[in-house]
Amino acid sequence: MAEQTYVVTGMTCAHCVSSVSSEVGAVDGVDSVAVDLASGRVTVSGAGYSDEQIRAAVDEAGYQLVSA
Ligand SMILES: [Cu+2]
């Protein structure tokens, strides 16, 4: 089990948080997602997922992953 923190831009409200949480949470291997709206930090726990999968999920939700 590993924890990785990413920074996502474009999130402005609780709806954004829930969109990112559900898209990232659906990635294979992701066990939990914690989003801090103020800092844009998205902390992902799990195993077997890749940064690119997280990037794609964030993109799918309509936001941008700016750092891993
Ligand atoms: Cu929003």
PDB file of the backbone (N, CA, C, O) and the ligand in Angstrom, with CONECT records:
HET     CU  A 101       1
ATOM      1  N   MET A   1       0.849  -1.199   0.000  1.00  0.00           N
ATOM      2  CA  MET A   1       0.000   0.000   0.000  1.00  0.00           C
ATOM      3  C   MET A   1       0.880   1.243   0.000  1.00  0.00           C
ATOM      4  O   MET A   1       1.744   1.405   0.862  1.00  0.00           O
ATOM      5  N   ALA A   2       0.656   2.097  -0.954  1.00  0.00           N
ATOM      6  CA  ALA A   2       1.448   3.320  -1.033  1.00  0.00           C
ATOM      7  C   ALA A   2       0.529   4.520  -1.109  1.00  0.00           C
ATOM      8  O   ALA A   2      -0.621   4.431  -1.537  1.00  0.00           O
ATOM      9  N   GLU A   3       1.076   5.647  -0.676  1.00  0.00           N
ATOM     10  CA  GLU A   3       0.308   6.878  -0.729  1.00  0.00           C
ATOM     11  C   GLU A   3       1.086   7.864  -1.583  1.00  0.00           C
ATOM     12  O   GLU A   3       2.299   8.014  -1.432  1.00  0.00           O
ATOM     13  N   GLN A   4       0.373   8.534  -2.483  1.00  0.00           N
ATOM     14  CA  GLN A   4       1.023   9.472  -3.400  1.00  0.00           C
ATOM     15  C   GLN A   4       0.181  10.738  -3.432  1.00  0.00           C
ATOM     16  O   GLN A   4      -1.047  10.668  -3.476  1.00  0.00           O
ATOM     17  N   THR A   5       0.832  11.889  -3.411  1.00  0.00           N
ATOM     18  CA  THR A   5       0.088  13.142  -3.474  1.00  0.00           C
ATOM     19  C   THR A   5       0.330  13.841  -4.808  1.00  0.00           C
ATOM     20  O   THR A   5       1.467  13.989  -5.256  1.00  0.00           O
ATOM     21  N   TYR A   6      -0.754  14.262  -5.423  1.00  0.00           N
ATOM     22  CA  TYR A   6      -0.709  14.977  -6.697  1.00  0.00           C
ATOM     23  C   TYR A   6      -1.286  16.370  -6.489  1.00  0.00           C
ATOM     24  O   TYR A   6      -2.003  16.614  -5.518  1.00  0.00           O
ATOM     25  N   VAL A   7      -0.973  17.278  -7.397  1.00  0.00           N
ATOM     26  CA  VAL A   7      -1.586  18.606  -7.347  1.00  0.00           C
ATOM     27  C   VAL A   7      -2.444  18.785  -8.597  1.00  0.00           C
ATOM     28  O   VAL A   7      -1.996  18.577  -9.724  1.00  0.00           O
ATOM     29  N   VAL A   8      -3.692  19.176  -8.355  1.00  0.00           N
ATOM     30  CA  VAL A   8      -4.672  19.323  -9.428  1.00  0.00           C
ATOM     31  C   VAL A   8      -5.150  20.776  -9.455  1.00  0.00           C
ATOM     32  O   VAL A   8      -5.468  21.352  -8.415  1.00  0.00           O
ATOM     33  N   THR A   9      -5.198  21.360 -10.656  1.00  0.00           N
ATOM     34  CA  THR A   9      -5.706  22.727 -10.769  1.00  0.00           C
ATOM     35  C   THR A   9      -7.120  22.714 -11.330  1.00  0.00           C
ATOM     36  O   THR A   9      -7.526  21.784 -12.026  1.00  0.00           O
ATOM     37  N   GLY A  10      -7.857  23.774 -11.009  1.00  0.00           N
ATOM     38  CA  GLY A  10      -9.182  23.981 -11.576  1.00  0.00           C
ATOM     39  C   GLY A  10     -10.327  23.637 -10.649  1.00  0.00           C
ATOM     40  O   GLY A  10     -11.481  23.931 -10.959  1.00  0.00           O
ATOM     41  N   MET A  11     -10.029  23.017  -9.510  1.00  0.00           N
ATOM     42  CA  MET A  11     -11.114  22.660  -8.592  1.00  0.00           C
ATOM     43  C   MET A  11     -11.520  23.898  -7.781  1.00  0.00           C
ATOM     44  O   MET A  11     -10.674  24.564  -7.183  1.00  0.00           O
ATOM     45  N   THR A  12     -12.805  24.191  -7.769  1.00  0.00           N
ATOM     46  CA  THR A  12     -13.265  25.410  -7.086  1.00  0.00           C
ATOM     47  C   THR A  12     -14.325  25.169  -6.016  1.00  0.00           C
ATOM     48  O   THR A  12     -14.591  26.056  -5.205  1.00  0.00           O
ATOM     49  N   CYS A  13     -14.924  24.004  -6.000  1.00  0.00           N
ATOM     50  CA  CYS A  13     -16.008  23.800  -5.032  1.00  0.00           C
ATOM     51  C   CYS A  13     -16.163  22.318  -4.688  1.00  0.00           C
ATOM     52  O   CYS A  13     -15.435  21.470  -5.204  1.00  0.00           O
ATOM     53  N   ALA A  14     -17.099  22.027  -3.830  1.00  0.00           N
ATOM     54  CA  ALA A  14     -17.314  20.651  -3.376  1.00  0.00           C
ATOM     55  C   ALA A  14     -17.696  19.722  -4.523  1.00  0.00           C
ATOM     56  O   ALA A  14     -17.394  18.529  -4.488  1.00  0.00           O
ATOM     57  N   HIS A  15     -18.359  20.269  -5.535  1.00  0.00           N
ATOM     58  CA  HIS A  15     -18.716  19.452  -6.698  1.00  0.00           C
ATOM     59  C   HIS A  15     -17.458  18.991  -7.430  1.00  0.00           C
ATOM     60  O   HIS A  15     -17.359  17.835  -7.843  1.00  0.00           O
ATOM     61  N   CYS A  16     -16.501  19.901  -7.587  1.00  0.00           N
ATOM     62  CA  CYS A  16     -15.227  19.543  -8.225  1.00  0.00           C
ATOM     63  C   CYS A  16     -14.539  18.436  -7.431  1.00  0.00           C
ATOM     64  O   CYS A  16     -14.031  17.470  -8.001  1.00  0.00           O
ATOM     65  N   VAL A  17     -14.531  18.588  -6.124  1.00  0.00           N
ATOM     66  CA  VAL A  17     -13.899  17.592  -5.251  1.00  0.00           C
ATOM     67  C   VAL A  17     -14.547  16.234  -5.461  1.00  0.00           C
ATOM     68  O   VAL A  17     -13.854  15.221  -5.555  1.00  0.00           O
ATOM     69  N   SER A  18     -15.870  16.207  -5.535  1.00  0.00           N
ATOM     70  CA  SER A  18     -16.528  14.907  -5.679  1.00  0.00           C
ATOM     71  C   SER A  18     -16.313  14.316  -7.064  1.00  0.00           C
ATOM     72  O   SER A  18     -16.236  13.096  -7.204  1.00  0.00           O
ATOM     73  N   SER A  19     -16.214  15.166  -8.101  1.00  0.00           N
ATOM     74  CA  SER A  19     -15.925  14.649  -9.454  1.00  0.00           C
ATOM     75  C   SER A  19     -14.545  14.008  -9.507  1.00  0.00           C
ATOM     76  O   SER A  19     -14.385  12.899 -10.017  1.00  0.00           O
ATOM     77  N   VAL A  20     -13.547  14.718  -8.974  1.00  0.00           N
ATOM     78  CA  VAL A  20     -12.183  14.193  -8.984  1.00  0.00           C
ATOM     79  C   VAL A  20     -12.100  12.927  -8.126  1.00  0.00           C
ATOM     80  O   VAL A  20     -11.475  11.942  -8.519  1.00  0.00           O
ATOM     81  N   SER A  21     -12.739  12.966  -6.949  1.00  0.00           N
ATOM     82  CA  SER A  21     -12.698  11.794  -6.065  1.00  0.00           C
ATOM     83  C   SER A  21     -13.285  10.569  -6.732  1.00  0.00           C
ATOM     84  O   SER A  21     -12.738   9.473  -6.617  1.00  0.00           O
ATOM     85  N   SER A  22     -14.409  10.749  -7.437  1.00  0.00           N
ATOM     86  CA  SER A  22     -15.030   9.554  -8.009  1.00  0.00           C
ATOM     87  C   SER A  22     -14.269   9.044  -9.220  1.00  0.00           C
ATOM     88  O   SER A  22     -14.152   7.832  -9.398  1.00  0.00           O
ATOM     89  N   GLU A  23     -13.740   9.946 -10.072  1.00  0.00           N
ATOM     90  CA  GLU A  23     -12.970   9.475 -11.239  1.00  0.00           C
ATOM     91  C   GLU A  23     -11.664   8.799 -10.807  1.00  0.00           C
ATOM     92  O   GLU A  23     -11.314   7.725 -11.294  1.00  0.00           O
ATOM     93  N   VAL A  24     -10.962   9.445  -9.894  1.00  0.00           N
ATOM     94  CA  VAL A  24      -9.688   8.866  -9.441  1.00  0.00           C
ATOM     95  C   VAL A  24      -9.948   7.589  -8.644  1.00  0.00           C
ATOM     96  O   VAL A  24      -9.195   6.620  -8.739  1.00  0.00           O
ATOM     97  N   GLY A  25     -11.027   7.603  -7.857  1.00  0.00           N
ATOM     98  CA  GLY A  25     -11.374   6.430  -7.056  1.00  0.00           C
ATOM     99  C   GLY A  25     -11.724   5.222  -7.897  1.00  0.00           C
ATOM    100  O   GLY A  25     -11.666   4.090  -7.416  1.00  0.00           O
ATOM    101  N   ALA A  26     -12.092   5.456  -9.168  1.00  0.00           N
ATOM    102  CA  ALA A  26     -12.467   4.352 -10.058  1.00  0.00           C
ATOM    103  C   ALA A  26     -11.262   3.713 -10.739  1.00  0.00           C
ATOM    104  O   ALA A  26     -11.400   2.683 -11.399  1.00  0.00           O
ATOM    105  N   VAL A  27     -10.079   4.315 -10.587  1.00  0.00           N
ATOM    106  CA  VAL A  27      -8.871   3.737 -11.206  1.00  0.00           C
ATOM    107  C   VAL A  27      -8.531   2.413 -10.514  1.00  0.00           C
ATOM    108  O   VAL A  27      -8.573   2.313  -9.288  1.00  0.00           O
ATOM    109  N   ASP A  28      -8.197   1.403 -11.314  1.00  0.00           N
ATOM    110  CA  ASP A  28      -7.811   0.097 -10.767  1.00  0.00           C
ATOM    111  C   ASP A  28      -6.652   0.243  -9.788  1.00  0.00           C
ATOM    112  O   ASP A  28      -5.638   0.861 -10.113  1.00  0.00           O
ATOM    113  N   GLY A  29      -6.796  -0.310  -8.618  1.00  0.00           N
ATOM    114  CA  GLY A  29      -5.720  -0.306  -7.636  1.00  0.00           C
ATOM    115  C   GLY A  29      -5.823   0.815  -6.616  1.00  0.00           C
ATOM    116  O   GLY A  29      -5.132   0.796  -5.597  1.00  0.00           O
ATOM    117  N   VAL A  30      -6.691   1.801  -6.887  1.00  0.00           N
ATOM    118  CA  VAL A  30      -6.850   2.913  -5.940  1.00  0.00           C
ATOM    119  C   VAL A  30      -7.833   2.498  -4.848  1.00  0.00           C
ATOM    120  O   VAL A  30      -8.961   2.089  -5.126  1.00  0.00           O
ATOM    121  N   ASP A  31      -7.378   2.613  -3.598  1.00  0.00           N
ATOM    122  CA  ASP A  31      -8.232   2.254  -2.459  1.00  0.00           C
ATOM    123  C   ASP A  31      -8.961   3.460  -1.901  1.00  0.00           C
ATOM    124  O   ASP A  31     -10.141   3.373  -1.562  1.00  0.00           O
ATOM    125  N   SER A  32      -8.268   4.584  -1.804  1.00  0.00           N
ATOM    126  CA  SER A  32      -8.948   5.766  -1.288  1.00  0.00           C
ATOM    127  C   SER A  32      -8.329   7.028  -1.853  1.00  0.00           C
ATOM    128  O   SER A  32      -7.164   7.051  -2.247  1.00  0.00           O
ATOM    129  N   VAL A  33      -9.140   8.080  -1.882  1.00  0.00           N
ATOM    130  CA  VAL A  33      -8.727   9.368  -2.435  1.00  0.00           C
ATOM    131  C   VAL A  33      -9.125  10.438  -1.435  1.00  0.00           C
ATOM    132  O   VAL A  33     -10.262  10.466  -0.963  1.00  0.00           O
ATOM    133  N   ALA A  34      -8.179  11.323  -1.111  1.00  0.00           N
ATOM    134  CA  ALA A  34      -8.496  12.453  -0.242  1.00  0.00           C
ATOM    135  C   ALA A  34      -8.139  13.732  -0.986  1.00  0.00           C
ATOM    136  O   ALA A  34      -7.002  13.906  -1.424  1.00  0.00           O
ATOM    137  N   VAL A  35      -9.111  14.625  -1.128  1.00  0.00           N
ATOM    138  CA  VAL A  35      -8.887  15.870  -1.868  1.00  0.00           C
ATOM    139  C   VAL A  35      -8.941  17.043  -0.901  1.00  0.00           C
ATOM    140  O   VAL A  35      -9.890  17.186  -0.130  1.00  0.00           O
ATOM    141  N   ASP A  36      -7.900  17.887  -0.955  1.00  0.00           N
ATOM    142  CA  ASP A  36      -7.922  19.131  -0.192  1.00  0.00           C
ATOM    143  C   ASP A  36      -8.148  20.271  -1.178  1.00  0.00           C
ATOM    144  O   ASP A  36      -7.263  20.624  -1.958  1.00  0.00           O
ATOM    145  N   LEU A  37      -9.331  20.829  -1.129  1.00  0.00           N
ATOM    146  CA  LEU A  37      -9.732  21.839  -2.119  1.00  0.00           C
ATOM    147  C   LEU A  37      -8.834  23.065  -2.063  1.00  0.00           C
ATOM    148  O   LEU A  37      -8.428  23.580  -3.104  1.00  0.00           O
ATOM    149  N   ALA A  38      -8.518  23.538  -0.868  1.00  0.00           N
ATOM    150  CA  ALA A  38      -7.749  24.782  -0.725  1.00  0.00           C
ATOM    151  C   ALA A  38      -6.379  24.691  -1.386  1.00  0.00           C
ATOM    152  O   ALA A  38      -5.935  25.642  -2.028  1.00  0.00           O
ATOM    153  N   SER A  39      -5.709  23.556  -1.231  1.00  0.00           N
ATOM    154  CA  SER A  39      -4.354  23.421  -1.773  1.00  0.00           C
ATOM    155  C   SER A  39      -4.344  22.721  -3.128  1.00  0.00           C
ATOM    156  O   SER A  39      -3.330  22.748  -3.825  1.00  0.00           O
ATOM    157  N   GLY A  40      -5.451  22.097  -3.509  1.00  0.00           N
ATOM    158  CA  GLY A  40      -5.488  21.333  -4.751  1.00  0.00           C
ATOM    159  C   GLY A  40      -4.786  19.997  -4.637  1.00  0.00           C
ATOM    160  O   GLY A  40      -4.545  19.330  -5.643  1.00  0.00           O
ATOM    161  N   ARG A  41      -4.460  19.604  -3.426  1.00  0.00           N
ATOM    162  CA  ARG A  41      -3.739  18.344  -3.254  1.00  0.00           C
ATOM    163  C   ARG A  41      -4.700  17.155  -3.244  1.00  0.00           C
ATOM    164  O   ARG A  41      -5.719  17.145  -2.554  1.00  0.00           O
ATOM    165  N   VAL A  42      -4.326  16.164  -4.034  1.00  0.00           N
ATOM    166  CA  VAL A  42      -5.114  14.939  -4.121  1.00  0.00           C
ATOM    167  C   VAL A  42      -4.219  13.799  -3.652  1.00  0.00           C
ATOM    168  O   VAL A  42      -3.226  13.475  -4.303  1.00  0.00           O
ATOM    169  N   THR A  43      -4.565  13.201  -2.536  1.00  0.00           N
ATOM    170  CA  THR A  43      -3.758  12.124  -1.968  1.00  0.00           C
ATOM    171  C   THR A  43      -4.440  10.798  -2.267  1.00  0.00           C
ATOM    172  O   THR A  43      -5.592  10.568  -1.901  1.00  0.00           O
ATOM    173  N   VAL A  44      -3.691   9.934  -2.945  1.00  0.00           N
ATOM    174  CA  VAL A  44      -4.229   8.663  -3.406  1.00  0.00           C
ATOM    175  C   VAL A  44      -3.524   7.526  -2.661  1.00  0.00           C
ATOM    176  O   VAL A  44      -2.296   7.486  -2.588  1.00  0.00           O
ATOM    177  N   SER A  45      -4.314   6.609  -2.115  1.00  0.00           N
ATOM    178  CA  SER A  45      -3.754   5.411  -1.487  1.00  0.00           C
ATOM    179  C   SER A  45      -4.141   4.194  -2.299  1.00  0.00           C
ATOM    180  O   SER A  45      -5.241   4.111  -2.845  1.00  0.00           O
ATOM    181  N   GLY A  46      -3.219   3.257  -2.368  1.00  0.00           N
ATOM    182  CA  GLY A  46      -3.516   2.027  -3.084  1.00  0.00           C
ATOM    183  C   GLY A  46      -2.243   1.407  -3.603  1.00  0.00           C
ATOM    184  O   GLY A  46      -1.150   1.736  -3.142  1.00  0.00           O
ATOM    185  N   ALA A  47      -2.380   0.518  -4.553  1.00  0.00           N
ATOM    186  CA  ALA A  47      -1.221  -0.155  -5.132  1.00  0.00           C
ATOM    187  C   ALA A  47      -1.549  -0.580  -6.550  1.00  0.00           C
ATOM    188  O   ALA A  47      -2.682  -0.955  -6.852  1.00  0.00           O
ATOM    189  N   GLY A  48      -0.558  -0.518  -7.410  1.00  0.00           N
ATOM    190  CA  GLY A  48      -0.710  -1.046  -8.760  1.00  0.00           C
ATOM    191  C   GLY A  48      -1.268  -0.075  -9.782  1.00  0.00           C
ATOM    192  O   GLY A  48      -1.519  -0.451 -10.927  1.00  0.00           O
ATOM    193  N   TYR A  49      -1.462   1.162  -9.380  1.00  0.00           N
ATOM    194  CA  TYR A  49      -1.914   2.163 -10.368  1.00  0.00           C
ATOM    195  C   TYR A  49      -0.700   2.971 -10.811  1.00  0.00           C
ATOM    196  O   TYR A  49       0.334   2.965 -10.144  1.00  0.00           O
ATOM    197  N   SER A  50      -0.830   3.670 -11.946  1.00  0.00           N
ATOM    198  CA  SER A  50       0.286   4.480 -12.440  1.00  0.00           C
ATOM    199  C   SER A  50      -0.084   5.959 -12.408  1.00  0.00           C
ATOM    200  O   SER A  50      -1.261   6.316 -12.374  1.00  0.00           O
ATOM    201  N   ASP A  51       0.937   6.811 -12.418  1.00  0.00           N
ATOM    202  CA  ASP A  51       0.699   8.248 -12.478  1.00  0.00           C
ATOM    203  C   ASP A  51      -0.129   8.604 -13.711  1.00  0.00           C
ATOM    204  O   ASP A  51      -0.984   9.489 -13.670  1.00  0.00           O
ATOM    205  N   GLU A  52       0.143   7.893 -14.809  1.00  0.00           N
ATOM    206  CA  GLU A  52      -0.586   8.203 -16.046  1.00  0.00           C
ATOM    207  C   GLU A  52      -2.072   7.880 -15.919  1.00  0.00           C
ATOM    208  O   GLU A  52      -2.909   8.581 -16.487  1.00  0.00           O
ATOM    209  N   GLN A  53      -2.405   6.820 -15.174  1.00  0.00           N
ATOM    210  CA  GLN A  53      -3.819   6.501 -14.951  1.00  0.00           C
ATOM    211  C   GLN A  53      -4.492   7.595 -14.127  1.00  0.00           C
ATOM    212  O   GLN A  53      -5.638   7.967 -14.377  1.00  0.00           O
ATOM    213  N   ILE A  54      -3.753   8.103 -13.137  1.00  0.00           N
ATOM    214  CA  ILE A  54      -4.301   9.177 -12.310  1.00  0.00           C
ATOM    215  C   ILE A  54      -4.493  10.436 -13.150  1.00  0.00           C
ATOM    216  O   ILE A  54      -5.510  11.122 -13.049  1.00  0.00           O
ATOM    217  N   ARG A  55      -3.489  10.724 -13.982  1.00  0.00           N
ATOM    218  CA  ARG A  55      -3.574  11.890 -14.858  1.00  0.00           C
ATOM    219  C   ARG A  55      -4.797  11.785 -15.777  1.00  0.00           C
ATOM    220  O   ARG A  55      -5.535  12.755 -15.948  1.00  0.00           O
ATOM    221  N   ALA A  56      -5.001  10.623 -16.354  1.00  0.00           N
ATOM    222  CA  ALA A  56      -6.125  10.415 -17.269  1.00  0.00           C
ATOM    223  C   ALA A  56      -7.465  10.570 -16.547  1.00  0.00           C
ATOM    224  O   ALA A  56      -8.416  11.120 -17.102  1.00  0.00           O
ATOM    225  N   ALA A  57      -7.531  10.084 -15.312  1.00  0.00           N
ATOM    226  CA  ALA A  57      -8.782  10.177 -14.552  1.00  0.00           C
ATOM    227  C   ALA A  57      -9.091  11.620 -14.190  1.00  0.00           C
ATOM    228  O   ALA A  57     -10.243  12.050 -14.255  1.00  0.00           O
ATOM    229  N   VAL A  58      -8.065  12.366 -13.810  1.00  0.00           N
ATOM    230  CA  VAL A  58      -8.249  13.785 -13.478  1.00  0.00           C
ATOM    231  C   VAL A  58      -8.717  14.540 -14.726  1.00  0.00           C
ATOM    232  O   VAL A  58      -9.615  15.379 -14.664  1.00  0.00           O
ATOM    233  N   ASP A  59      -8.084  14.220 -15.856  1.00  0.00           N
ATOM    234  CA  ASP A  59      -8.452  14.832 -17.126  1.00  0.00           C
ATOM    235  C   ASP A  59      -9.904  14.516 -17.479  1.00  0.00           C
ATOM    236  O   ASP A  59     -10.649  15.384 -17.934  1.00  0.00           O
ATOM    237  N   GLU A  60     -10.289  13.271 -17.263  1.00  0.00           N
ATOM    238  CA  GLU A  60     -11.655  12.814 -17.537  1.00  0.00           C
ATOM    239  C   GLU A  60     -12.674  13.600 -16.701  1.00  0.00           C
ATOM    240  O   GLU A  60     -13.782  13.886 -17.154  1.00  0.00           O
ATOM    241  N   ALA A  61     -12.278  13.937 -15.488  1.00  0.00           N
ATOM    242  CA  ALA A  61     -13.161  14.703 -14.600  1.00  0.00           C
ATOM    243  C   ALA A  61     -13.240  16.169 -15.019  1.00  0.00           C
ATOM    244  O   ALA A  61     -14.131  16.898 -14.581  1.00  0.00           O
ATOM    245  N   GLY A  62     -12.297  16.601 -15.876  1.00  0.00           N
ATOM    246  CA  GLY A  62     -12.330  17.968 -16.371  1.00  0.00           C
ATOM    247  C   GLY A  62     -11.322  18.899 -15.712  1.00  0.00           C
ATOM    248  O   GLY A  62     -11.439  20.121 -15.802  1.00  0.00           O
ATOM    249  N   TYR A  63     -10.323  18.306 -15.045  1.00  0.00           N
ATOM    250  CA  TYR A  63      -9.314  19.124 -14.364  1.00  0.00           C
ATOM    251  C   TYR A  63      -7.938  18.712 -14.841  1.00  0.00           C
ATOM    252  O   TYR A  63      -7.797  17.796 -15.652  1.00  0.00           O
ATOM    253  N   GLN A  64      -6.903  19.407 -14.323  1.00  0.00           N
ATOM    254  CA  GLN A  64      -5.568  19.154 -14.798  1.00  0.00           C
ATOM    255  C   GLN A  64      -4.628  18.791 -13.662  1.00  0.00           C
ATOM    256  O   GLN A  64      -4.558  19.478 -12.644  1.00  0.00           O
ATOM    257  N   LEU A  65      -3.915  17.703 -13.859  1.00  0.00           N
ATOM    258  CA  LEU A  65      -2.903  17.288 -12.883  1.00  0.00           C
ATOM    259  C   LEU A  65      -1.611  18.018 -13.248  1.00  0.00           C
ATOM    260  O   LEU A  65      -1.070  17.830 -14.337  1.00  0.00           O
ATOM    261  N   VAL A  66      -1.121  18.856 -12.324  1.00  0.00           N
ATOM    262  CA  VAL A  66       0.052  19.657 -12.637  1.00  0.00           C
ATOM    263  C   VAL A  66       1.337  19.101 -12.059  1.00  0.00           C
ATOM    264  O   VAL A  66       2.419  19.442 -12.538  1.00  0.00           O
ATOM    265  N   SER A  67       1.253  18.259 -11.048  1.00  0.00           N
ATOM    266  CA  SER A  67       2.478  17.643 -10.562  1.00  0.00           C
ATOM    267  C   SER A  67       2.174  16.340  -9.868  1.00  0.00           C
ATOM    268  O   SER A  67       1.087  16.124  -9.333  1.00  0.00           O
ATOM    269  N   ALA A  68       3.181  15.473  -9.895  1.00  0.00           N
ATOM    270  CA  ALA A  68       3.002  14.164  -9.261  1.00  0.00           C
ATOM    271  C   ALA A  68       3.967  14.050  -8.109  1.00  0.00           C
ATOM    272  O   ALA A  68       3.995  13.027  -7.425  1.00  0.00           O
TER     273      ALA A  68
HETATM  274 CU    CU A 101     -16.748  22.873  -8.528  1.00  0.00          CU2+
END
